[in-house]
């Protein structure tokens, strides 16, 4: 059964603050209904185009999902004249503009999925975090991440996750998420589908509140030689680990401000874990370029 909600009322709740910690309707439990199809709230689909071409919807609501409620299914549909319409949805804001207000730096995007993709199709979940530059009058990419799917999944819902790579130390203002059943677009085949549920951002080592009000700051997040760290309470030392959890460096803490050499680390993403004298720890991620 489709769930219909007035978008204006939900928009007030979801976009009341520019600091949105998670993906609006990332669980795909809220849908708006047309007479011939339903769209997930805050997601742009190609269902209207499918209706114009006289084919079935390219995005459908299914249930039960991995959480026992709804999920989104994107599916490629064959139309007349040899055309195959790509199953694709893109996140949007309350006004129908692609992307939604977002001002944090998550470390990953992940969720649950099922899929059945023909030989030449590659399913994909992709996120692009951008920031508007008034000087150049356009948006520039701050960070991005994606995960691809091929073949057919087996068994129940399976988890997926993709790290987000940051290109600079800027804070984004918009997040654009794309889910499709034919990422390459070179050859789109009829019937391939990707089902997604419980889509959300991941934050290493701290909740959103801790990220906003933590006990230490670290700059830059894209480092080449040094990390400049400032603590607001006494610290013992800091550890750097790679994404497999292996310790790669240990740093001493000298007062509230410390400069930590990272020039000898291999390029990639790392986690800096700060050990405080009160027994607490906090983590932040950084990228060694």
C-alpha positions as CSV (number, residue, x, y, z in Angstrom):
1,X,0.0,0.0,0.0
2,X,1.4,3.4,-1.0
3,X,1.8,6.0,1.7
4,X,0.6,9.5,0.6
5,X,1.7,12.6,2.5
6,X,1.4,16.3,1.5
7,X,5.0,17.3,0.6
8,X,4.6,20.8,2.0
9,X,4.0,19.5,5.5
10,X,6.9,17.0,5.4
11,X,9.2,19.6,4.0
12,X,8.7,21.8,7.0
13,X,9.8,19.0,9.3
14,X,12.7,17.7,7.2
15,X,14.2,20.9,6.0
16,X,13.6,23.1,9.1
17,X,17.3,23.3,9.5
18,X,20.1,23.5,6.9
19,X,22.0,21.0,9.1
20,X,20.4,17.7,8.0
21,X,22.3,14.8,9.5
22,X,20.7,12.1,7.4
23,X,19.1,11.4,4.1
24,X,15.5,12.5,3.8
25,X,13.3,9.5,3.3
26,X,16.3,7.2,3.1
27,X,14.2,4.4,4.4
28,X,11.8,4.8,1.5
29,X,8.7,4.6,3.8
30,X,7.1,7.8,2.5
31,X,5.6,8.0,-1.0
32,X,3.4,10.3,-3.0
33,X,0.8,8.9,-5.3
34,X,-0.2,9.8,-8.8
35,X,-3.2,8.1,-10.5
36,X,-0.8,5.7,-12.3
37,X,2.4,5.5,-10.2
38,X,3.9,6.4,-6.9
39,X,7.2,8.3,-6.2
40,X,9.3,8.2,-3.0
41,X,9.1,11.5,-1.2
42,X,12.1,13.7,-1.8
43,X,13.3,11.6,-4.8
44,X,13.1,12.5,-8.5
45,X,12.1,9.5,-10.7
46,X,11.6,8.8,-14.4
47,X,8.1,7.5,-13.7
48,X,6.4,10.4,-15.5
49,X,8.5,9.8,-18.6
50,X,7.7,6.1,-18.4
51,X,4.0,6.9,-18.4
52,X,4.5,9.2,-21.4
53,X,6.2,6.4,-23.2
54,X,3.5,3.9,-22.3
55,X,5.6,1.6,-20.1
56,X,5.4,0.5,-16.5
57,X,7.0,2.6,-13.7
58,X,10.8,2.7,-13.5
59,X,10.6,3.1,-9.7
60,X,8.3,1.1,-7.6
61,X,7.5,0.8,-3.9
62,X,8.0,-2.7,-2.5
63,X,7.4,-4.2,1.0
64,X,8.5,-5.6,3.2
65,X,12.0,-4.1,3.0
66,X,14.9,-5.0,5.2
67,X,13.3,-3.0,8.0
68,X,9.9,-4.6,7.5
69,X,8.5,-1.6,5.8
70,X,8.9,0.0,2.4
71,X,11.9,0.0,-0.1
72,X,12.6,1.5,-3.5
73,X,13.0,-0.6,-6.6
74,X,14.5,1.0,-9.7
75,X,14.1,-1.1,-12.9
76,X,14.9,-0.6,-16.6
77,X,11.9,-0.7,-18.9
78,X,11.8,-1.4,-22.6
79,X,9.8,1.1,-24.7
80,X,8.8,1.3,-28.4
81,X,11.5,1.7,-31.0
82,X,14.2,-0.2,-29.2
83,X,14.4,2.4,-26.4
84,X,15.1,1.1,-22.9
85,X,14.3,3.6,-20.2
86,X,16.8,3.7,-17.3
87,X,15.6,2.9,-13.8
88,X,17.0,5.9,-11.9
89,X,16.1,8.1,-8.9
90,X,17.9,11.2,-7.6
91,X,17.5,13.0,-4.3
92,X,15.7,16.3,-4.3
93,X,14.7,19.1,-1.9
94,X,11.2,20.2,-0.9
95,X,11.0,22.5,-4.0
96,X,11.9,19.7,-6.5
97,X,15.5,20.9,-7.0
98,X,18.0,18.0,-7.3
99,X,19.9,17.5,-4.1
100,X,19.0,18.6,-0.5
101,X,20.6,21.0,2.0
102,X,23.4,19.3,3.8
103,X,26.3,20.8,5.8
104,X,28.3,17.9,7.3
105,X,31.2,15.7,6.2
106,X,30.1,12.0,6.6
107,X,32.7,9.3,6.1
108,X,30.5,6.9,4.1
109,X,27.1,6.1,2.6
110,X,25.5,2.7,3.0
111,X,22.3,0.7,3.3
112,X,20.7,-2.6,2.3
113,X,20.2,-4.0,-1.2
114,X,18.9,-6.7,-3.5
115,X,19.5,-6.8,-7.2
116,X,19.2,-8.7,-10.4
117,X,21.2,-7.1,-13.2
118,X,21.7,-8.4,-16.7
119,X,25.1,-9.0,-18.2
120,X,25.8,-5.5,-19.4
121,X,24.2,-3.5,-16.6
122,X,25.9,-2.1,-13.6
123,X,23.7,-0.9,-10.7
124,X,25.0,2.0,-8.6
125,X,24.5,4.1,-5.5
126,X,26.4,7.4,-5.8
127,X,26.7,10.5,-3.6
128,X,28.1,13.9,-4.5
129,X,28.6,16.6,-1.8
130,X,28.9,20.0,-3.3
131,X,29.3,23.7,-2.3
132,X,28.1,26.7,-4.2
133,X,30.8,29.2,-5.2
134,X,29.3,32.7,-5.7
135,X,32.5,33.9,-7.5
136,X,32.3,31.3,-10.3
137,X,28.5,31.1,-10.0
138,X,28.5,27.3,-9.9
139,X,28.7,24.4,-7.5
140,X,32.0,22.5,-7.0
141,X,32.5,19.0,-5.6
142,X,33.6,18.7,-2.0
143,X,33.4,14.9,-1.7
144,X,32.0,11.9,-3.5
145,X,31.5,8.2,-3.1
146,X,29.9,5.3,-5.0
147,X,29.3,1.6,-4.9
148,X,28.6,-0.7,-8.0
149,X,26.6,-3.9,-8.2
150,X,26.8,-6.6,-10.9
151,X,25.1,-9.9,-11.4
152,X,22.4,-11.1,-9.0
153,X,22.4,-11.0,-5.2
154,X,21.7,-14.2,-3.4
155,X,19.6,-14.7,-0.3
156,X,18.1,-12.0,1.9
157,X,18.9,-8.3,2.0
158,X,22.7,-7.6,2.1
159,X,24.6,-4.6,3.4
160,X,26.6,-2.2,1.3
161,X,28.8,0.7,2.1
162,X,31.0,3.2,0.2
163,X,33.6,5.5,1.6
164,X,33.3,9.2,0.8
165,X,36.5,10.8,-0.6
166,X,37.0,14.5,0.1
167,X,38.8,16.7,-2.4
168,X,39.2,19.7,-0.1
169,X,38.5,20.9,3.4
170,X,35.3,22.8,2.6
171,X,32.0,22.1,4.2
172,X,29.3,21.1,1.6
173,X,26.0,22.8,1.4
174,X,24.2,20.2,-0.8
175,X,24.1,16.4,-1.1
176,X,23.0,14.7,-4.4
177,X,22.4,11.0,-4.2
178,X,21.7,8.9,-7.3
179,X,20.4,5.3,-7.4
180,X,20.2,3.5,-10.8
181,X,20.0,0.1,-12.4
182,X,22.3,1.0,-15.4
183,X,25.2,3.3,-14.3
184,X,27.2,3.0,-17.5
185,X,24.2,4.0,-19.8
186,X,26.2,2.6,-22.8
187,X,23.9,-0.4,-22.9
188,X,20.7,-0.4,-20.8
189,X,18.8,-3.8,-20.8
190,X,15.2,-4.4,-20.0
191,X,14.3,-5.9,-16.6
192,X,17.5,-5.2,-14.7
193,X,16.7,-3.9,-11.2
194,X,18.2,-2.7,-8.0
195,X,16.3,-2.5,-4.7
196,X,17.6,-0.2,-1.9
197,X,16.5,0.3,1.7
198,X,17.8,1.9,4.9
199,X,20.0,4.3,3.0
200,X,22.0,6.5,5.4
201,X,25.3,8.3,5.9
202,X,28.0,6.9,8.3
203,X,30.1,9.0,10.7
204,X,33.2,7.3,12.1
205,X,33.7,7.4,15.8
206,X,31.1,10.0,16.8
207,X,27.5,10.9,16.6
208,X,26.4,14.0,14.8
209,X,26.2,15.9,18.1
210,X,29.8,15.0,18.8
211,X,30.9,16.1,15.4
212,X,29.4,19.5,16.0
213,X,30.5,19.9,19.6
214,X,33.6,17.7,19.9
215,X,36.6,17.9,22.2
216,X,39.1,18.5,19.4
217,X,39.4,20.0,15.9
218,X,41.6,18.9,13.1
219,X,42.7,20.7,10.0
220,X,43.0,20.2,7.1
221,X,40.9,17.1,6.5
222,X,42.9,16.7,3.2
223,X,46.5,16.7,4.4
224,X,49.8,16.4,2.7
225,X,52.4,16.9,5.4
226,X,50.9,17.9,8.7
227,X,47.6,17.8,10.7
228,X,47.0,20.8,13.0
229,X,45.1,19.6,16.0
230,X,43.5,21.7,18.8
231,X,42.0,20.2,21.9
232,X,39.6,21.7,24.4
233,X,40.6,19.4,27.3
234,X,43.8,17.6,28.3
235,X,44.9,14.8,26.0
236,X,47.4,12.0,26.4
237,X,48.2,11.0,22.8
238,X,46.7,10.3,19.4
239,X,46.7,7.3,17.2
240,X,46.3,7.1,13.4
241,X,44.8,3.9,11.9
242,X,44.0,2.9,8.3
243,X,40.5,1.9,7.1
244,X,41.3,-1.8,8.1
245,X,41.9,-0.7,11.7
246,X,45.7,-1.1,11.6
247,X,47.8,1.4,13.6
248,X,50.1,3.4,11.4
249,X,51.3,6.2,13.6
250,X,51.2,7.5,17.2
251,X,51.5,11.2,18.1
252,X,52.4,13.0,21.3
253,X,50.2,15.8,22.5
254,X,51.9,19.1,23.6
255,X,49.4,21.4,25.2
256,X,46.2,22.4,23.4
257,X,47.7,22.8,20.0
258,X,49.8,20.1,18.3
259,X,51.2,19.6,14.8
260,X,51.2,16.0,13.7
261,X,53.5,14.9,10.8
262,X,51.6,12.6,8.3
263,X,53.9,13.1,5.3
264,X,55.3,9.6,5.5
265,X,51.8,8.0,5.3
266,X,50.7,6.4,2.0
267,X,47.9,8.3,0.2
268,X,44.4,7.2,1.5
269,X,41.8,7.7,4.2
270,X,42.8,7.4,7.9
271,X,41.2,7.8,11.3
272,X,42.8,9.9,14.0
273,X,41.8,8.8,17.5
274,X,42.4,11.2,20.4
275,X,42.9,9.7,23.9
276,X,42.0,12.2,26.7
277,X,43.2,12.2,30.3
278,X,39.6,11.8,31.5
279,X,39.5,8.3,29.9
280,X,37.4,9.3,26.8
281,X,38.3,9.0,23.2
282,X,37.1,10.8,20.0
283,X,37.8,10.1,16.3
284,X,37.9,12.1,13.2
285,X,38.8,11.0,9.6
286,X,41.2,12.6,7.3
287,X,42.6,11.9,3.8
288,X,46.4,11.8,3.1
289,X,46.8,13.1,-0.4
